[in-house]
Amino acid sequence: MVALRGDGDRATRRKKAIHDTPAVWRFLTALDRVVVRAVGTLEVTGEFPPHLLGKPVLVAANHIGMFDPMVIMAASGTQGFLPRFMLTAGLIDAPVVGWFLRKSGHLRVDRGKANIIEAFTVAIDTLRTARVPLLVYPEGRVTLDPGMWPEKGKTGVARMALGASVPVVTISQWGAHEAVYWGSETVSGWKDVKPLLTSFLKAMRRRPVFKVHFGGEVDLSDLTAGKPGDAMRAHKRIMQAITDGLVPLRADEPDMPAFHDPTRPTIAKSPWKPTA
């Protein structure tokens, strides 16, 4: 694997993919890269498939901390694309923030539908119309496994990929958990914000290494949305691909992370952790 530091130069087709992105989102992602560089060092390995740029793609990543979306955004810029997100109507319609999200090109999903089947159908239809890679976390939350290996996750991402017939590309990452503490599930005052701020300032002095690996496309060609069990099979392949890409990133931390976050609960167990 070859590590890439910073953004670097990319081919014309990759630059075009970024320039087609709304100006608001280009500005926010440019600001994101400045913040990531100020905190640590970004190392990118692997490659996002060039033929999938500008097309509907689900990009599935492991979730290790509050700062990792910013790291993934910065790493994606080195690959010629700026990921967008599928967001609930509540966020898209929110004052001020909602305007930035709409102008940035994020996709709206109405989770409030009374019929869950209808809501899922809308999500698939929305995905089919996308013209940019969409970042998703199959785990649904920051991993609470003691060793920070991926949690079991849910089949929602796999079901959307099969239902919309779109490819899945995986990202494995390590190091972003050292930038900001997990904190707490709710923020009610300064006592909840203080650990986040102090850990961030300490990270700026320590300058951790943020490792991001693009693992390529997951082969789901033999699976279909209507066949019983295929969604779980697809989910297992996606999670295994993420884990396989994670192993070399944390080769010197195969069991437990060297960095200790006292605020992160360790109440889950990863079924994907490699055996000795």
ROPA-368414 format. One record per residue (C-alpha): residue number from 1; residue in three letters; z, x, y. Coordinates in nm, 2 decimals, padded with zeros to 4 digits. Each point is the difference from the previous one (the first is absolute). Layout:
 pos code     c3     c1     c2
 NUM  ALA      Z      X      Y
...
***
This chain:
 pos code     c3     c1     c2
   1  MET  00.00  00.00  00.00
   2  VAL -00.08  00.12  00.35
   3  ALA  00.24 -00.08  00.28
   4  LEU -00.13 -00.10  00.34
   5  ARG  00.22  00.04  00.30
   6  GLY -00.05 -00.22  00.30
   7  ASP -00.31 -00.21  00.06
   8  GLY -00.28  00.26 -00.04
   9  ASP -00.37 -00.08  00.04
  10  ARG -00.17 -00.26 -00.21
  11  ALA -00.36 -00.11 -00.07
  12  THR -00.19 -00.23  00.24
  13  ARG  00.04 -00.30 -00.23
  14  ARG  00.38  00.05  00.00
  15  LYS  00.02  00.02  00.38
  16  LYS -00.22 -00.31  00.03
  17  ALA  00.25 -00.19 -00.22
  18  ILE  00.28  00.09  00.25
  19  HIS -00.21 -00.08  00.31
  20  ASP -00.07 -00.35 -00.14
  21  THR  00.38 -00.06  00.02
  22  PRO  00.13 -00.21  00.29
  23  ALA  00.10  00.21  00.30
  24  VAL  00.36 -00.13 -00.01
  25  TRP  00.05  00.12 -00.36
  26  ARG -00.17  00.33  00.07
  27  PHE  00.25  00.06  00.29
  28  LEU  00.30 -00.10 -00.21
  29  THR -00.11  00.22 -00.29
  30  ALA -00.06  00.29  00.23
  31  LEU  00.35 -00.04  00.13
  32  ASP  00.12 -00.02 -00.36
  33  ARG -00.16  00.34 -00.08
  34  VAL  00.18  00.16  00.30
  35  VAL  00.34 -00.13 -00.13
  36  VAL -00.06  00.11 -00.35
  37  ARG -00.10  00.35  00.12
  38  ALA  00.32  00.02  00.22
  39  VAL  00.22 -00.08 -00.30
  40  GLY -00.15  00.21 -00.29
  41  THR -00.30  00.15 -00.16
  42  LEU -00.27 -00.22 -00.16
  43  GLU -00.17  00.12 -00.32
  44  VAL -00.28 -00.21 -00.15
  45  THR -00.16  00.05 -00.34
  46  GLY -00.26 -00.20 -00.19
  47  GLU -00.27 -00.21  00.17
  48  PHE -00.06 -00.36  00.09
  49  PRO -00.33 -00.10 -00.17
  50  PRO -00.26  00.03  00.27
  51  HIS -00.21 -00.28 -00.14
  52  LEU  00.29 -00.24  00.06
  53  LEU  00.04  00.06  00.37
  54  GLY -00.06 -00.31  00.21
  55  LYS  00.03 -00.23 -00.30
  56  PRO  00.27 -00.23 -00.14
  57  VAL  00.24  00.22 -00.19
  58  LEU  00.37 -00.03 -00.09
  59  VAL  00.18  00.33  00.05
  60  ALA  00.32  00.00 -00.20
  61  ALA  00.28  00.24  00.08
  62  ASN  00.35  00.08 -00.11
  63  HIS  00.27 -00.09  00.25
  64  ILE  00.26  00.26  00.06
  65  GLY  00.13 -00.05  00.35
  66  MET -00.02 -00.17  00.34
  67  PHE -00.22  00.28  00.14
  68  ASP -00.26  00.01 -00.28
  69  PRO -00.24 -00.26  00.15
  70  MET -00.04  00.24  00.30
  71  VAL -00.06  00.29 -00.23
  72  ILE -00.26 -00.19 -00.20
  73  MET -00.18 -00.11  00.32
  74  ALA -00.02  00.36  00.12
  75  ALA -00.12  00.12 -00.34
  76  SER -00.26 -00.28 -00.02
  77  GLY -00.14  00.12  00.33
  78  THR -00.09  00.33 -00.17
  79  GLN -00.20 -00.20 -00.25
  80  GLY -00.21 -00.18  00.26
  81  PHE  00.17 -00.34  00.00
  82  LEU  00.29 -00.18  00.17
  83  PRO  00.16 -00.24 -00.24
  84  ARG  00.08 -00.36  00.10
  85  PHE  00.26 -00.23 -00.14
  86  MET  00.01 -00.36 -00.13
  87  LEU  00.27 -00.16  00.22
  88  THR  00.17 -00.34  00.00
  89  ALA -00.09 -00.26  00.26
  90  GLY  00.34  00.04  00.15
  91  LEU -00.07  00.36  00.11
  92  ILE -00.36 -00.07  00.10
  93  ASP  00.11 -00.29  00.22
  94  ALA  00.30  00.18  00.15
  95  PRO  00.00  00.05  00.38
  96  VAL -00.11  00.34  00.13
  97  VAL  00.02  00.17 -00.34
  98  GLY -00.24 -00.26 -00.15
  99  TRP -00.26  00.08  00.27
 100  PHE  00.00  00.37 -00.10
 101  LEU -00.02 -00.09 -00.37
 102  ARG -00.29 -00.24  00.06
 103  LYS -00.19  00.25  00.21
 104  SER  00.06  00.27 -00.26
 105  GLY -00.19 -00.19 -00.26
 106  HIS  00.28 -00.08 -00.25
 107  LEU -00.06 -00.29 -00.23
 108  ARG  00.19 -00.32  00.01
 109  VAL  00.16 -00.16 -00.31
 110  ASP  00.18 -00.33  00.02
 111  ARG  00.30  00.04 -00.23
 112  GLY  00.15 -00.33  00.12
 113  LYS -00.24 -00.21 -00.21
 114  ALA  00.19 -00.27 -00.20
 115  ASN -00.23  00.07 -00.30
 116  ILE  00.04  00.36 -00.11
 117  ILE -00.34 -00.02 -00.19
 118  GLU -00.17 -00.10  00.33
 119  ALA  00.17  00.29  00.18
 120  PHE -00.11  00.25 -00.26
 121  THR -00.36 -00.14  00.02
 122  VAL  00.00  00.05  00.38
 123  ALA  00.13  00.36 -00.05
 124  ILE -00.29  00.07 -00.24
 125  ASP -00.26 -00.16  00.23
 126  THR  00.14  00.21  00.29
 127  LEU -00.02  00.32 -00.20
 128  ARG -00.36 -00.07 -00.09
 129  THR -00.10 -00.02  00.36
 130  ALA  00.17  00.33  00.10
 131  ARG -00.21  00.29  00.11
 132  VAL  00.27  00.26  00.00
 133  PRO  00.25  00.14 -00.26
 134  LEU  00.32 -00.20 -00.01
 135  LEU  00.33  00.18 -00.07
 136  VAL  00.24 -00.17 -00.24
 137  TYR  00.33  00.10 -00.17
 138  PRO  00.01 -00.14 -00.36
 139  GLU  00.37  00.06 -00.02
 140  GLY  00.06 -00.23  00.29
 141  ARG  00.28  00.21  00.15
 142  VAL  00.13  00.36  00.03
 143  THR  00.09  00.12 -00.35
 144  LEU  00.37 -00.02 -00.08
 145  ASP -00.04  00.21 -00.32
 146  PRO  00.25  00.29  00.01
 147  GLY -00.28  00.25 -00.06
 148  MET -00.23 -00.18  00.25
 149  TRP -00.26 -00.06 -00.26
 150  PRO -00.21 -00.32  00.05
 151  GLU  00.18 -00.33 -00.09
 152  LYS -00.16 -00.24 -00.25
 153  GLY -00.18 -00.19  00.28
 154  LYS -00.18 -00.33 -00.02
 155  THR -00.34 -00.11 -00.12
 156  GLY -00.11 -00.15  00.33
 157  VAL -00.21  00.30  00.10
 158  ALA -00.17  00.01 -00.34
 159  ARG -00.06 -00.38  00.01
 160  MET -00.16  00.02  00.35
 161  ALA -00.22  00.29 -00.11
 162  LEU -00.12 -00.18 -00.31
 163  GLY -00.04 -00.33  00.18
 164  ALA -00.20  00.14  00.29
 165  SER -00.18  00.26 -00.22
 166  VAL  00.08  00.28  00.23
 167  PRO  00.08  00.36 -00.09
 168  VAL  00.35  00.15  00.01
 169  VAL  00.06  00.36  00.12
 170  THR  00.34  00.15 -00.04
 171  ILE  00.21  00.22  00.23
 172  SER  00.30  00.20 -00.11
 173  GLN  00.23  00.15  00.25
 174  TRP  00.32  00.21  00.03
 175  GLY  00.21  00.13  00.29
 176  ALA -00.02 -00.29  00.24
 177  HIS  00.35 -00.11 -00.12
 178  GLU  00.14  00.30  00.17
 179  ALA -00.11 -00.11  00.35
 180  VAL  00.21 -00.32  00.04
 181  TYR  00.29 -00.14 -00.20
 182  TRP -00.04 -00.32 -00.19
 183  GLY  00.27 -00.16  00.23
 184  SER  00.08 -00.36 -00.07
 185  GLU -00.18 -00.32 -00.09
 186  THR  00.09 -00.16  00.33
 187  VAL  00.05  00.14  00.35
 188  SER  00.27 -00.17  00.19
 189  GLY  00.11  00.27  00.24
 190  TRP  00.02  00.37  00.10
 191  LYS  00.19  00.09 -00.32
 192  ASP -00.31 -00.10 -00.20
 193  VAL -00.24  00.19  00.22
 194  LYS  00.21  00.32  00.04
 195  PRO -00.06  00.14 -00.35
 196  LEU -00.38 -00.05  00.04
 197  LEU -00.01  00.18  00.33
 198  THR  00.23  00.29 -00.10
 199  SER -00.19  00.06 -00.32
 200  PHE -00.33  00.00  00.19
 201  LEU  00.13  00.26  00.25
 202  LYS  00.13  00.22 -00.28
 203  ALA -00.34 -00.02 -00.17
 204  MET -00.17  00.12  00.31
 205  ARG  00.21  00.32 -00.03
 206  ARG -00.05  00.04 -00.37
 207  ARG -00.37 -00.09  00.00
 208  PRO -00.04 -00.14 -00.36
 209  VAL -00.34  00.02 -00.17
 210  PHE -00.17 -00.34 -00.05
 211  LYS -00.22  00.02 -00.31
 212  VAL -00.27 -00.27 -00.05
 213  HIS -00.24 -00.01 -00.29
 214  PHE -00.30 -00.23 -00.02
 215  GLY -00.04 -00.07 -00.37
 216  GLY -00.34 -00.16 -00.01
 217  GLU -00.11 -00.34 -00.13
 218  VAL  00.19 -00.17 -00.29
 219  ASP -00.23 -00.11 -00.28
 220  LEU  00.05 -00.38 -00.04
 221  SER -00.36 -00.07 -00.11
 222  ASP  00.10 -00.14 -00.33
 223  LEU  00.25 -00.24  00.14
 224  THR -00.06 -00.35  00.15
 225  ALA  00.21 -00.24  00.20
 226  GLY -00.02 -00.28 -00.25
 227  LYS  00.10  00.18 -00.31
 228  PRO  00.37 -00.03 -00.10
 229  GLY  00.19  00.33  00.03
 230  ASP -00.27  00.18  00.20
 231  ALA  00.20 -00.02  00.32
 232  MET  00.29  00.18 -00.16
 233  ARG -00.24  00.26 -00.15
 234  ALA -00.16  00.06  00.34
 235  HIS  00.35  00.03  00.15
 236  LYS  00.10  00.26 -00.25
 237  ARG -00.31  00.21  00.06
 238  ILE  00.06 -00.01  00.37
 239  MET  00.36  00.10 -00.02
 240  GLN -00.07  00.27 -00.26
 241  ALA -00.27  00.15  00.22
 242  ILE  00.24  00.01  00.29
 243  THR  00.27  00.17 -00.22
 244  ASP -00.25  00.25 -00.14
 245  GLY -00.09  00.10  00.36
 246  LEU  00.36  00.02  00.09
 247  VAL  00.10  00.25 -00.27
 248  PRO -00.16  00.31  00.14
 249  LEU  00.12 -00.09  00.36
 250  ARG  00.36  00.03 -00.11
 251  ALA -00.04  00.26 -00.27
 252  ASP  00.31  00.18  00.12
 253  GLU  00.20 -00.33  00.01
 254  PRO -00.09 -00.15 -00.34
 255  ASP  00.32 -00.19 -00.04
 256  MET  00.19 -00.07  00.32
 257  PRO -00.11  00.05  00.36
 258  ALA  00.15  00.31  00.17
 259  PHE  00.04 -00.20  00.32
 260  HIS  00.30 -00.24 -00.01
 261  ASP -00.01 -00.32  00.20
 262  PRO  00.36 -00.15  00.00
 263  THR -00.13 -00.34  00.13
 264  ARG -00.25 -00.07 -00.28
 265  PRO  00.14 -00.21 -00.29
 266  THR -00.09  00.12 -00.35
 267  ILE  00.01 -00.33 -00.19
 268  ALA -00.34  00.00 -00.17
 269  LYS -00.15  00.19 -00.30
 270  SER -00.36  00.12 -00.01
 271  PRO -00.20 -00.08 -00.31
 272  TRP -00.26  00.25  00.10
 273  LYS  00.21  00.31  00.02
 274  PRO -00.16  00.27 -00.22
 275  THR  00.19  00.10 -00.31
 276  ALA  00.07  00.36 -00.06
***
